[in-house]
Amino acid sequence: MSQTLDHPEVDLREQAGPPAPGASERAAAWLAAFEAALARADADAVAGLFATDSYWRDLIAFTWNITTAEGRGQVAERVRATAERTGARSFATSEPATDAAAPDGRPTVEAWITFETEVGRGKGLLRLVEEDGEDVAWTLLTTLHELKGFEEHQDGRRPRGAEHGAQRDRTSWSERREASLEGWGQDRQPHVLVIGGGQGGIALGARLRQLEVPALVVDAHERPGDQWRGRYKSLCLHDPVWYDHLPYLPFPRNWPVFAPKDKIGDWLEMYVRVMEVDYWGSTRVTSAARDEETGTWEVHLERRHPETGETEDVVLRPTELVLATGMSGKPNVPTFPGAESFRGDQHHSSAHPGPDAYRGKKAVVVGANNSAHDIAAALWEHGAEVTVVQRSSTHIVRSDSLMEVGLGALYSEEALANGVTTEKADLVFASLPYKIMHEFQIPLYQEIERRDRAFYDRLEAAGFWLDFGDDGSGLFMKYLSRGSGYYIDVGASELIADGSVTVVHEPVRELVEDAVVLDDGTSDGKRLPADLVVYATGYGSMNGWAADLISPEVADRVGRVWGLGSDTTKDPGPWEGEQRNMWKPTQQEGLWFHGGNLHQSRHYSLYLSLQLKARYEGLDTPVHELAPVHHTR
Amino acid sequence: MSQTLDHPEVDLREQAGPPAPGASERAAAWLAAFEAALARADADAVAGLFATDSYWRDLIAFTWNITTAEGRGQVAERVRATAERTGARSFATSEPATDAAAPDGRPTVEAWITFETEVGRGKGLLRLVEEDGEDVAWTLLTTLHELKGFEEHQDGRRPRGAEHGAQRDRTSWSERREASLEGWGQDRQPHVLVIGGGQGGIALGARLRQLEVPALVVDAHERPGDQWRGRYKSLCLHDPVWYDHLPYLPFPRNWPVFAPKDKIGDWLEMYVRVMEVDYWGSTRVTSAARDEETGTWEVHLERRHPETGETEDVVLRPTELVLATGMSGKPNVPTFPGAESFRGDQHHSSAHPGPDAYRGKKAVVVGANNSAHDIAAALWEHGAEVTVVQRSSTHIVRSDSLMEVGLGALYSEEALANGVTTEKADLVFASLPYKIMHEFQIPLYQEIERRDRAFYDRLEAAGFWLDFGDDGSGLFMKYLSRGSGYYIDVGASELIADGSVTVVHEPVRELVEDAVVLDDGTSDGKRLPADLVVYATGYGSMNGWAADLISPEVADRVGRVWGLGSDTTKDPGPWEGEQRNMWKPTQQEGLWFHGGNLHQSRHYSLYLSLQLKARYEGLDTPVHELAPVHHTR
């Protein structure tokens, strides 16, 4: 398909006016045929309703998985395996369908849909194209958002709260909360133990609470939000507020666009309290082992009690274990010759304490991606002399450009004014097939490159190595495929462009007492005098945590976490079509991974929590298309 | 006017369908005539647009006051005094007008309106009736919701947050918050000092922060929310959630209908943090004196610093002083003969520590209103033997009946589904003239009495003295006129009805060592053995705090706070038409009162904050119809 400037998201916005006649009728006709063919479990008929190049992404509803069927063959397979037991029916549009266009300009009909299954209620998004005179599905997103009989207690079902009527020796709400928090491992076990209490674990914890799944979230930090508070002072969110809301309790209308770290920390701490998430801070997990007989985990933890200050060993036996330790696995720390002789401070970026001790000092930052830039800028602001050792090209996008061009059609005040709620934006995003997402992204990044041409020129003139992803598809694809290799510029790039921060490219040969020595082809090498070396050198796959906490065997069984198999840098094939192991069943029964950015934490916590709830309630959850493992780490 | 079952609020709901033809045209015609007459400052013409019995309530827009003009004469006066300088224009309906009805069945046209003035933007609600073949205003509400040039930073104007771009030696958000909190009285003075950090002070503090008025909220309790935490364990909100939202950050969709006290406490604590309200806990105000020369207050405080634990004397010099100490003034504690000889515990309800120490003990509660019932029920639940001494009749309404019949049309899931947002509900409430509010309320309470007939019969059969207000207008009028004399039943009434808690009526004659002695006409009197006596005997007027903190002269100058002058029990005339001294200018320059229930704290904090902002910015705020003082306490 040729690239154009058309953005389906933009078209959606332009179509906010009265619906084109015919779109709704076309969508309704297709849905009727789809429903009828499904009811007959007629795989070929269903497949015939899809385009040659087509994608059906299902979040739980049919497959109890997160998985994309690409093309008619995979569509037919899915129908054969899942249609009968799913009992999908009552397909309808939930509002008038609209005319839109694909990136290549082909006209599409876009329709928001609702439906139900045997066990739940669904919603989704359908995009039709014409092929050989017929309306066929180009993309279909089906999602389950609620389980019948287990609807969340909101609005008309909100809990009553007060127990009116006098009762002898009643316990109060706060006593019950306290008992809940302290009772884990004593009189009862959490059905779900979430390891990691950052925004991912917290969002999941809130969803599980609303679904009444007994769950506990644990984190090594003392208070919720400390993961943010402990970062260096200039840190703010790089994603704008509309992208960042947590479930149930969106940031208010006067919340800043880019919230400072401590403000986010406060919000997370508050959120845990008012959402009644059971949360143990100051808690380290030391080991977890699966007991196949009982189908539970035995998890050993050390918990420092918030009131007594005593550290106690606790054993918990959850049925489900969720690792929400952050997208980053374990730090990658290169071992350079002579590192032990270096007399200054050296540490991985994750252990960097901030710039306060380094005024007037010389700092060498190895690496040139997000952490490297943040740290370099903070050090410079604090009066250090900073050199960045760039080992490979970096994709740079300015925060404002990302916000306006990259996200604006879906996550902005304008989007809200156009009726694109957070929920709709999340579903639109989810409906874009990973396989062709680059087609949607490339035009955006071409626009960004045009907009910021002068900026990029200055960066390159300063010697910085730039890229826009292997195929020009920019930030989000890099994020999805490898979670690294970019920097959302909030000021550090200017320091590089104007030479305030030096960038060099020679590889590191060794460290000596007071310097980093680069290999510039000479025998002496290039000396960078240094008081501080920061290894902003990235992280391994999240299943590194599984290897440590559980076992290398389980880590290998589950395999690499994150990435699509795009066969781009750091994301080797084969193509997997979905984020490896994220928010869905893994090859290890009872082990799950949660996380991602604030948008993903928010949106995918819904589907993960529903999968956990279904299992908790003993519903049948046959997993279709469980992803095989191609890479162990 | 005869009473009927028609409820204008109910009619509004029934009119949620397509608008009747003509209503919008009629409203538009009236508004055009109104605007033209105002533009000419033609008092008589404006008055002619009002019905014989009519009410024009203005919240700031014309009068820089909160005041109701009743009848054509007062309307004309207002126009003469305010029309020219107000410059009100651009009157329009903001949505189609609807047909409705007054309580007496007269047809009305209801229209939501917007307008602007020289300095601000307004909204309101108009009710037209036909009189002599002409459309005239029966009720008109005009409110100012925003000042031009000082719009709040929300949505498209939300603060950016991050300061992108590197800056040497930047201060972080948390450092700035800290500096703000600690700087009061040192490098700068708060323009507004709010004494009292319950929900009223907190809501006002949040509004002032959003309007960028330098303000500090102080409270004697340690943490925000402690005013709730310290109450006895069974306490929950008696008003349902839809009524209770704070500004900017409504309770989420899964918040309970009646929130337990500790949950509210948590919410308030976090609200202060995320709304960035500068709040000093553990702070007592010892004195405040007005310096007429500088137009500021000199306020002496004792503050126990949260980190050091040291108590320090602080002097602050705010321009504006707001007493938000709660609707209750100082406790009324009766002094009974022999009280000093009583060997058990005795205290006012406000000092009651809760039931924990009284299992198996005998408790006498003097008083039979809200506090008395809460305390009696809590004591009973904890195994005490309780007798209530009822000295006058009490209005009882069951919480569910109040919620459904009393509030449901405006504050409920159903109301929301009908498009009655919190803002609209507040404005509808505000548009009902106090003078005739009883006409709207009486039918509701007749319905409640019918609904709960069996319940009321059982209560009376147990000897309890019931009322429905002097004129049958029930809870809200009692609340507005005297803030007492009722109990929203959440369980205590059942204990009285079934005799678990005894109610007696003889007046207290004296206390002896181990009993309360009632005057039953005999020489011995009626002995109530007691280990505990709780004086649930109410509070004085809020200006009692002013007398203590400032001076009796200032308290007298300002006069009684609260009440309408309805000439009903505890609310002597003459008729004042508005809550005395609440949320509006008082006879003491620079002194203001804020408070009320959660609905009033939320809604009226808007108008109080705008008045304070206007003064802070040096806008001209000529106060029309400043209320004279008829009662000093």
HADDOCK unambig.tbl for C-alpha pairs under 7 A between the chains (distance, minus, plus):
assign (segid A and resid 153 and name CA) (segid B and resid 254 and name CA) 5.87 0.50 0.50
assign (segid A and resid 154 and name CA) (segid B and resid 253 and name CA) 5.08 0.50 0.50
assign (segid A and resid 154 and name CA) (segid B and resid 254 and name CA) 4.29 0.50 0.50
assign (segid A and resid 155 and name CA) (segid B and resid 253 and name CA) 5.29 0.50 0.50
assign (segid A and resid 155 and name CA) (segid B and resid 254 and name CA) 6.44 0.50 0.50
assign (segid A and resid 155 and name CA) (segid B and resid 413 and name CA) 6.27 0.50 0.50
assign (segid A and resid 156 and name CA) (segid B and resid 413 and name CA) 5.93 0.50 0.50
assign (segid A and resid 158 and name CA) (segid B and resid 254 and name CA) 5.07 0.50 0.50
assign (segid A and resid 158 and name CA) (segid B and resid 255 and name CA) 6.37 0.50 0.50
assign (segid A and resid 158 and name CA) (segid B and resid 256 and name CA) 5.62 0.50 0.50
assign (segid A and resid 158 and name CA) (segid B and resid 257 and name CA) 6.74 0.50 0.50
assign (segid A and resid 159 and name CA) (segid B and resid 255 and name CA) 6.99 0.50 0.50
assign (segid A and resid 159 and name CA) (segid B and resid 256 and name CA) 4.58 0.50 0.50
assign (segid A and resid 159 and name CA) (segid B and resid 257 and name CA) 6.35 0.50 0.50
assign (segid A and resid 160 and name CA) (segid B and resid 256 and name CA) 5.03 0.50 0.50
assign (segid A and resid 160 and name CA) (segid B and resid 257 and name CA) 4.77 0.50 0.50
assign (segid A and resid 160 and name CA) (segid B and resid 258 and name CA) 5.96 0.50 0.50
assign (segid A and resid 161 and name CA) (segid B and resid 256 and name CA) 4.70 0.50 0.50
assign (segid A and resid 161 and name CA) (segid B and resid 257 and name CA) 5.83 0.50 0.50
assign (segid A and resid 161 and name CA) (segid B and resid 258 and name CA) 4.94 0.50 0.50
assign (segid A and resid 161 and name CA) (segid B and resid 259 and name CA) 5.30 0.50 0.50
assign (segid A and resid 161 and name CA) (segid B and resid 260 and name CA) 6.39 0.50 0.50
assign (segid A and resid 162 and name CA) (segid B and resid 236 and name CA) 5.83 0.50 0.50
assign (segid A and resid 162 and name CA) (segid B and resid 258 and name CA) 5.16 0.50 0.50
assign (segid A and resid 162 and name CA) (segid B and resid 259 and name CA) 6.30 0.50 0.50
assign (segid A and resid 162 and name CA) (segid B and resid 260 and name CA) 6.14 0.50 0.50
assign (segid A and resid 164 and name CA) (segid B and resid 490 and name CA) 4.78 0.50 0.50
assign (segid A and resid 164 and name CA) (segid B and resid 491 and name CA) 5.47 0.50 0.50
assign (segid A and resid 165 and name CA) (segid B and resid 490 and name CA) 5.72 0.50 0.50
assign (segid A and resid 165 and name CA) (segid B and resid 491 and name CA) 3.62 0.50 0.50
assign (segid A and resid 165 and name CA) (segid B and resid 492 and name CA) 6.95 0.50 0.50
assign (segid A and resid 166 and name CA) (segid B and resid 377 and name CA) 6.43 0.50 0.50
assign (segid A and resid 166 and name CA) (segid B and resid 381 and name CA) 6.46 0.50 0.50
assign (segid A and resid 166 and name CA) (segid B and resid 491 and name CA) 5.05 0.50 0.50
assign (segid A and resid 166 and name CA) (segid B and resid 492 and name CA) 6.44 0.50 0.50
assign (segid A and resid 167 and name CA) (segid B and resid 381 and name CA) 5.68 0.50 0.50
assign (segid A and resid 168 and name CA) (segid B and resid 381 and name CA) 4.01 0.50 0.50
assign (segid A and resid 168 and name CA) (segid B and resid 382 and name CA) 6.09 0.50 0.50
assign (segid A and resid 169 and name CA) (segid B and resid 381 and name CA) 5.55 0.50 0.50
assign (segid A and resid 169 and name CA) (segid B and resid 382 and name CA) 5.61 0.50 0.50
assign (segid A and resid 172 and name CA) (segid B and resid 233 and name CA) 5.73 0.50 0.50
assign (segid A and resid 172 and name CA) (segid B and resid 234 and name CA) 6.13 0.50 0.50
assign (segid A and resid 173 and name CA) (segid B and resid 260 and name CA) 6.25 0.50 0.50
assign (segid A and resid 174 and name CA) (segid B and resid 262 and name CA) 6.09 0.50 0.50
assign (segid A and resid 233 and name CA) (segid B and resid 172 and name CA) 5.73 0.50 0.50
assign (segid A and resid 234 and name CA) (segid B and resid 172 and name CA) 6.13 0.50 0.50
assign (segid A and resid 236 and name CA) (segid B and resid 162 and name CA) 5.84 0.50 0.50
assign (segid A and resid 248 and name CA) (segid B and resid 252 and name CA) 6.37 0.50 0.50
assign (segid A and resid 249 and name CA) (segid B and resid 252 and name CA) 5.87 0.50 0.50
assign (segid A and resid 252 and name CA) (segid B and resid 248 and name CA) 6.37 0.50 0.50
assign (segid A and resid 252 and name CA) (segid B and resid 249 and name CA) 5.89 0.50 0.50
assign (segid A and resid 253 and name CA) (segid B and resid 154 and name CA) 5.09 0.50 0.50
assign (segid A and resid 253 and name CA) (segid B and resid 155 and name CA) 5.26 0.50 0.50
assign (segid A and resid 254 and name CA) (segid B and resid 153 and name CA) 5.87 0.50 0.50
assign (segid A and resid 254 and name CA) (segid B and resid 154 and name CA) 4.28 0.50 0.50
assign (segid A and resid 254 and name CA) (segid B and resid 155 and name CA) 6.39 0.50 0.50
assign (segid A and resid 254 and name CA) (segid B and resid 158 and name CA) 5.07 0.50 0.50
assign (segid A and resid 255 and name CA) (segid B and resid 158 and name CA) 6.36 0.50 0.50
assign (segid A and resid 255 and name CA) (segid B and resid 159 and name CA) 6.97 0.50 0.50
assign (segid A and resid 256 and name CA) (segid B and resid 158 and name CA) 5.61 0.50 0.50
assign (segid A and resid 256 and name CA) (segid B and resid 159 and name CA) 4.56 0.50 0.50
assign (segid A and resid 256 and name CA) (segid B and resid 160 and name CA) 5.02 0.50 0.50
assign (segid A and resid 256 and name CA) (segid B and resid 161 and name CA) 4.71 0.50 0.50
assign (segid A and resid 257 and name CA) (segid B and resid 158 and name CA) 6.74 0.50 0.50
assign (segid A and resid 257 and name CA) (segid B and resid 159 and name CA) 6.33 0.50 0.50
assign (segid A and resid 257 and name CA) (segid B and resid 160 and name CA) 4.76 0.50 0.50
assign (segid A and resid 257 and name CA) (segid B and resid 161 and name CA) 5.83 0.50 0.50
assign (segid A and resid 258 and name CA) (segid B and resid 160 and name CA) 5.96 0.50 0.50
assign (segid A and resid 258 and name CA) (segid B and resid 161 and name CA) 4.94 0.50 0.50
assign (segid A and resid 258 and name CA) (segid B and resid 162 and name CA) 5.16 0.50 0.50
assign (segid A and resid 259 and name CA) (segid B and resid 161 and name CA) 5.29 0.50 0.50
assign (segid A and resid 259 and name CA) (segid B and resid 162 and name CA) 6.31 0.50 0.50
assign (segid A and resid 260 and name CA) (segid B and resid 161 and name CA) 6.38 0.50 0.50
assign (segid A and resid 260 and name CA) (segid B and resid 162 and name CA) 6.15 0.50 0.50
assign (segid A and resid 260 and name CA) (segid B and resid 173 and name CA) 6.28 0.50 0.50
assign (segid A and resid 262 and name CA) (segid B and resid 174 and name CA) 6.12 0.50 0.50
assign (segid A and resid 266 and name CA) (segid B and resid 274 and name CA) 6.80 0.50 0.50
assign (segid A and resid 267 and name CA) (segid B and resid 274 and name CA) 6.49 0.50 0.50
assign (segid A and resid 270 and name CA) (segid B and resid 270 and name CA) 5.48 0.50 0.50
assign (segid A and resid 274 and name CA) (segid B and resid 266 and name CA) 6.84 0.50 0.50
assign (segid A and resid 274 and name CA) (segid B and resid 267 and name CA) 6.46 0.50 0.50
assign (segid A and resid 377 and name CA) (segid B and resid 166 and name CA) 6.47 0.50 0.50
assign (segid A and resid 381 and name CA) (segid B and resid 166 and name CA) 6.47 0.50 0.50
assign (segid A and resid 381 and name CA) (segid B and resid 167 and name CA) 5.70 0.50 0.50
assign (segid A and resid 381 and name CA) (segid B and resid 168 and name CA) 4.01 0.50 0.50
assign (segid A and resid 381 and name CA) (segid B and resid 169 and name CA) 5.56 0.50 0.50
assign (segid A and resid 382 and name CA) (segid B and resid 168 and name CA) 6.10 0.50 0.50
assign (segid A and resid 382 and name CA) (segid B and resid 169 and name CA) 5.64 0.50 0.50
assign (segid A and resid 413 and name CA) (segid B and resid 155 and name CA) 6.29 0.50 0.50
assign (segid A and resid 413 and name CA) (segid B and resid 156 and name CA) 5.94 0.50 0.50
assign (segid A and resid 490 and name CA) (segid B and resid 164 and name CA) 4.79 0.50 0.50
assign (segid A and resid 490 and name CA) (segid B and resid 165 and name CA) 5.71 0.50 0.50
assign (segid A and resid 491 and name CA) (segid B and resid 164 and name CA) 5.50 0.50 0.50
assign (segid A and resid 491 and name CA) (segid B and resid 165 and name CA) 3.64 0.50 0.50
assign (segid A and resid 491 and name CA) (segid B and resid 166 and name CA) 5.05 0.50 0.50
assign (segid A and resid 492 and name CA) (segid B and resid 165 and name CA) 6.98 0.50 0.50
assign (segid A and resid 492 and name CA) (segid B and resid 166 and name CA) 6.46 0.50 0.50
